[in-house]
Amino acid sequence: MKCELCPRRCGVDRSVETGFCGCGEKAVVAHSMLHFWEEPCISGKNGSGCVFFAGCQLKCVYCQNRSISRGSAGKEYSVRELAELFVSLERKGANNINLVTPDHFALQIRAALREARRLGMTVPAVYNCSGYVCVETLRALADDIDIYLTDFKYMSSELAERYSSCPDYPDRAKEALCEMVRQHPLRVYGADGMMRSGVIVRHLILPGNTADSIRVLDHLHARYGDAIQVSLMNQFTPIGLENYQEINRKLTTLEYDRVIKHALSIGMENVYIQEKGTASESFIPEFRPQ
């Protein structure tokens, strides 16, 4: 079957060869763990049950997880084994099952989530993705995903092409986010402050590109207002960027502050900001069910 799960639509039969994502037909898990440094409403005190899938359709030049995203690390899992992994993470206390870079294994994950529910899994499923996702793939997952934790990397197609080789990223990310919010139009929290349903949009600010970050915020606020939670990320790490000298440095405090001030100036309230590389503060200090 020709693979068209992501906007690359490479058309590869992944049962016999690898796709643009670097992966074949079987789900490959590079790592699983209780993660305590996601957004506060995802990690909480007990941690998020992260399952890191190998491979990625973006191949961003600044990726910090190349050994995973290039598909060169991990172990193949059957649907049953994946379901059992989800259940085991919940038994360890995970607030949710956090599916990291899941798009190219979306169908296997859907089957595994349904099996995990039959095995007793009760916590929310988090779809932690790059934002470069096909709407059709998201619709196939509509009954199985509770929380979308998505990136919105660029508004500039030129930046998207230079750093992620996908000039159509802004258009595809807009389409994908619209579908995510259609499925989960309200942010719903438990009494413990943990998100039960909704959409969180992450934006990693690139050095020298605060103008594009401001464009991202303008779009998110104008289109979605308070329907989504936004997370502004400052932990850009320059690794192997000798051919991209314009971003071969860390983000400055002044650059990060500029984006934060803009968020406040346009009336954004549901925004996480970071200190020392971890999401640690919100413009709204306490979340309640809505």
C-alpha positions as CSV (number, residue, x, y, z in Angstrom):
1,M,0.0,0.0,0.0
2,K,1.4,3.4,-0.9
3,C,2.0,5.6,2.1
4,E,0.3,9.0,2.2
5,L,0.1,9.4,6.0
6,C,2.0,12.7,6.0
7,P,2.1,15.7,3.6
8,R,5.3,14.3,2.0
9,R,3.0,11.7,0.4
10,C,6.1,9.7,-0.7
11,G,3.9,6.9,-2.0
12,V,6.3,4.2,-0.8
13,D,5.1,0.7,0.0
14,R,6.6,0.6,3.5
15,S,6.1,-3.2,3.8
16,V,9.0,-3.6,1.4
17,E,11.0,-0.4,1.8
18,T,11.4,2.7,4.0
19,G,9.5,5.9,3.4
20,F,10.8,9.5,3.6
21,C,10.3,9.2,7.3
22,G,13.1,6.5,7.4
23,C,10.8,3.8,8.6
24,G,9.1,0.7,7.4
25,E,5.7,-0.8,8.2
26,K,6.1,-1.9,11.8
27,A,6.1,0.7,14.6
28,V,9.6,1.4,16.0
29,V,9.9,2.7,19.6
30,A,13.2,4.4,20.3
31,H,12.5,5.1,24.0
32,S,9.7,5.2,26.6
33,M,9.8,6.9,30.0
34,L,7.9,9.0,32.5
35,H,8.7,12.5,31.4
36,F,8.6,15.3,34.0
37,W,9.5,18.2,31.8
38,E,6.6,18.6,29.4
39,E,4.1,21.4,30.0
40,P,2.8,21.4,33.5
41,C,-0.7,20.3,32.5
42,I,0.8,17.3,30.7
43,S,3.6,16.2,33.1
44,G,2.2,17.2,36.5
45,K,3.7,15.5,39.5
46,N,3.6,12.0,38.2
47,G,5.0,12.5,34.8
48,S,3.8,12.0,31.2
49,G,4.1,8.5,29.8
50,C,6.2,9.3,26.7
51,V,6.7,6.9,23.9
52,F,9.3,8.2,21.4
53,F,8.8,6.8,17.9
54,A,11.7,6.5,15.5
55,G,11.7,8.4,12.3
56,C,10.2,11.7,11.2
57,Q,8.9,13.3,8.0
58,L,10.5,16.7,8.6
59,K,14.3,16.2,9.0
60,C,14.8,19.7,10.6
61,V,18.5,20.8,10.4
62,Y,18.4,21.8,14.1
63,C,16.8,18.6,15.4
64,Q,18.2,17.6,18.8
65,N,17.2,14.0,18.5
66,R,18.8,12.9,15.2
67,S,19.5,9.3,16.3
68,I,15.7,9.0,16.8
69,S,14.3,11.2,14.1
70,R,16.5,9.7,11.4
71,G,15.0,6.3,12.1
72,S,18.3,4.7,13.1
73,A,17.5,3.7,16.7
74,G,14.7,1.6,18.3
75,K,12.9,-1.6,18.5
76,E,10.0,-2.9,16.5
77,Y,6.7,-3.3,18.4
78,S,3.6,-5.2,17.4
79,V,0.2,-3.6,18.0
80,R,-0.2,-5.9,21.1
81,E,3.2,-5.0,22.4
82,L,2.6,-1.3,21.9
83,A,-0.7,-1.6,23.8
84,E,1.0,-3.4,26.7
85,L,3.6,-0.6,26.8
86,F,0.9,2.0,27.1
87,V,-0.8,0.1,29.9
88,S,2.6,-0.4,31.7
89,L,3.3,3.3,31.7
90,E,-0.1,4.1,33.2
91,R,0.6,1.5,35.9
92,K,3.8,3.3,36.7
93,G,1.7,6.4,37.4
94,A,1.7,8.3,34.0
95,N,-0.8,11.1,33.7
96,N,-1.3,10.3,30.1
97,I,0.2,8.3,27.2
98,N,2.3,10.8,25.2
99,L,2.9,9.7,21.6
100,V,6.0,11.6,20.4
101,T,6.5,11.9,16.6
102,P,3.7,9.5,15.8
103,D,2.4,10.5,12.3
104,H,4.1,7.8,10.2
105,F,2.8,5.1,12.6
106,A,-0.7,6.6,13.1
107,L,-2.6,3.5,12.0
108,Q,-0.6,1.1,14.2
109,I,-1.0,3.6,17.1
110,R,-4.7,3.8,16.6
111,A,-5.0,0.0,16.8
112,A,-2.7,-0.1,19.8
113,L,-4.7,2.5,21.7
114,R,-7.9,0.6,21.1
115,E,-6.3,-2.6,22.4
116,A,-4.9,-0.7,25.4
117,R,-8.3,0.5,26.3
118,R,-9.6,-3.0,26.2
119,L,-6.7,-4.0,28.5
120,G,-7.7,-1.3,31.0
121,M,-5.9,1.9,29.9
122,T,-7.9,4.9,31.2
123,V,-5.6,7.9,30.9
124,P,-5.7,10.4,28.0
125,A,-3.8,9.8,24.8
126,V,-1.6,12.8,23.7
127,Y,-0.7,13.2,20.1
128,N,2.7,15.0,20.2
129,C,3.6,16.0,16.7
130,S,5.4,18.4,14.4
131,G,2.2,20.0,13.0
132,Y,3.2,18.7,9.5
133,V,0.3,16.3,9.4
134,C,-2.4,15.3,6.9
135,V,-5.9,16.2,7.8
136,E,-7.0,12.7,6.7
137,T,-4.6,11.1,9.2
138,L,-6.0,13.3,12.0
139,R,-9.6,12.4,11.1
140,A,-8.7,8.7,11.2
141,L,-7.6,9.3,14.8
142,A,-10.6,11.4,15.9
143,D,-12.1,8.8,18.3
144,D,-8.7,7.8,19.8
145,I,-6.8,11.0,20.7
146,D,-7.8,13.2,23.7
147,I,-5.1,15.9,23.5
148,Y,-3.2,17.3,20.6
149,L,0.3,18.7,21.6
150,T,1.4,20.1,18.3
151,D,4.2,22.3,17.0
152,F,3.6,25.4,14.8
153,K,7.1,26.0,13.6
154,Y,6.9,28.6,10.9
155,M,4.7,31.1,9.1
156,S,7.4,31.7,6.5
157,S,7.5,29.1,3.7
158,E,11.1,30.3,3.1
159,L,12.2,29.4,6.6
160,A,10.3,26.1,6.4
161,E,12.1,25.2,3.2
162,R,15.5,26.2,4.4
163,Y,15.4,24.5,7.8
164,S,12.9,21.6,7.3
165,S,12.8,21.1,3.5
166,C,9.0,21.7,3.4
167,P,7.9,25.0,2.0
168,D,4.3,24.0,2.4
169,Y,4.7,23.6,6.2
170,P,2.7,26.8,7.0
171,D,-0.3,25.7,4.9
172,R,-0.3,22.2,6.1
173,A,0.2,23.2,9.8
174,K,-2.8,25.6,9.5
175,E,-5.0,22.9,8.0
176,A,-3.9,20.3,10.7
177,L,-4.5,22.7,13.6
178,C,-7.9,23.6,12.3
179,E,-8.8,19.9,12.4
180,M,-7.3,19.4,15.8
181,V,-9.4,22.2,17.2
182,R,-12.5,21.0,15.4
183,Q,-12.1,17.7,17.2
184,H,-11.3,19.3,20.6
185,P,-12.7,22.9,20.6
186,L,-12.5,23.3,24.4
187,R,-9.6,22.8,26.9
188,V,-10.8,20.5,29.7
189,Y,-8.8,20.0,32.9
190,G,-9.3,17.7,35.9
191,A,-9.4,18.8,39.5
192,D,-5.7,18.1,39.6
193,G,-4.9,20.6,36.9
194,M,-4.1,17.9,34.3
195,M,-5.4,18.4,30.8
196,R,-8.0,15.8,29.9
197,S,-8.9,17.1,26.4
198,G,-7.8,20.0,24.2
199,V,-5.1,21.4,22.1
200,I,-1.7,22.8,23.0
201,V,0.4,24.5,20.4
202,R,4.2,24.7,20.9
203,H,6.4,27.2,19.1
204,L,10.2,27.0,19.2
205,I,11.7,30.5,18.7
206,L,14.7,30.4,16.3
207,P,17.6,32.8,16.8
208,G,17.2,35.9,14.6
209,N,13.7,35.0,13.6
210,T,11.5,36.7,16.2
211,A,9.6,38.4,13.4
212,D,8.3,35.1,12.2
213,S,7.5,34.0,15.7
214,I,5.4,37.1,16.1
215,R,3.5,36.2,12.9
216,V,2.8,32.8,14.3
217,L,1.4,34.3,17.5
218,D,-0.7,36.7,15.5
219,H,-2.2,33.9,13.5
220,L,-2.9,31.7,16.5
221,H,-4.5,34.4,18.6
222,A,-6.6,35.8,15.7
223,R,-7.8,32.4,14.6
224,Y,-8.3,30.5,17.9
225,G,-8.2,33.0,20.8
226,D,-8.4,31.2,24.1
227,A,-9.5,27.9,22.6
228,I,-5.9,26.7,22.6
229,Q,-3.0,26.7,25.1
230,V,0.2,28.1,23.7
231,S,3.7,27.1,24.8
232,L,6.6,29.4,23.9
233,M,9.9,27.5,23.8
234,N,13.4,29.0,24.2
235,Q,15.6,25.9,24.4
236,F,17.0,26.1,20.8
237,T,20.3,24.3,20.8
238,P,22.8,24.8,18.0
239,I,24.1,21.4,17.0
240,G,25.8,20.7,13.7
241,L,24.7,24.0,12.1
242,E,28.0,25.0,10.5
243,N,26.1,25.4,7.2
244,Y,23.5,27.6,8.8
245,Q,25.5,30.2,10.5
246,E,22.5,32.6,10.9
247,I,21.0,30.3,13.5
248,N,24.3,28.7,14.8
249,R,23.8,30.2,18.3
250,K,21.5,30.1,21.3
251,L,18.4,32.3,21.5
252,T,19.1,35.5,23.5
253,T,17.0,36.6,26.5
254,L,16.1,39.8,24.6
255,E,14.8,37.8,21.7
256,Y,12.7,35.6,23.9
257,D,11.4,38.5,25.9
258,R,10.4,40.3,22.7
259,V,8.1,37.4,21.7
260,I,6.6,37.2,25.2
261,K,5.9,40.9,25.3
262,H,4.2,40.6,21.9
263,A,2.0,37.8,23.2
264,L,0.9,39.9,26.1
265,S,0.4,43.0,23.9
266,I,-2.1,41.2,21.7
267,G,-4.0,39.8,24.7
268,M,-2.8,36.2,24.8
269,E,-3.4,34.8,28.3
270,N,-3.1,31.0,28.0
271,V,0.7,30.9,27.4
272,Y,3.4,28.9,29.0
273,I,6.8,30.4,29.1
274,Q,10.1,28.7,29.9
275,E,13.0,29.3,32.3
276,K,16.2,27.3,32.0
277,G,14.8,25.3,29.1
278,T,11.7,23.9,30.9
279,A,8.1,25.0,30.8
280,S,7.6,26.4,34.2
281,E,5.3,29.4,34.2
282,S,2.0,30.4,32.8
283,F,0.3,33.8,32.3
284,I,-2.7,32.1,33.9
285,P,-1.4,30.5,37.1
286,E,-4.3,28.1,37.8
287,F,-6.4,26.1,35.3
288,R,-9.9,25.0,35.9
289,P,-12.2,22.7,33.9
290,Q,-14.2,24.5,31.2
